[in-house]
């Protein structure tokens, strides 16, 4: 019952042995041009439950480096804050998206929503579905949930954490030196949120 209330429907269906797993061909898109970003946000507006993860620079600057969007298992986008894709642009588009979702039953999927408010300013918190909070409510004995825990327990996805993938490298260095690997890493994390939700 709690699984249904919290929308972790996947947790129930994963044990259905009658379902045959389908091989999904995923494509990880790196978005660096404003026109591409516009297309992604336009697609988000039509989606039922897009999932977002945010990647912030190390150190005092705390500048937004990338936003990753999952629309479904085959539509995964990593928007880099560069060229004409500015942090102000991203925040304004996400604010408009949240306000439009507030007028419907659609949800913006996040992990630890309190850390997302700077990037998705919206007074109506009901538009957000916090996968971290939902996982905790399902199992309050688990002291601290990381995204990797939610991915494994509720999304049937094995996500490696940042240190496993990149060691002690800073986020800026990882993006500069291993951009494609970062895109795949980050896209899988947003996908995990959506799979846990649906």
Order of alpha helices (4+ residues) and beta strands (2+ residues): alpha-alpha-beta-alpha-beta-beta-beta-alpha-beta-beta-alpha-alpha-alpha-alpha-alpha
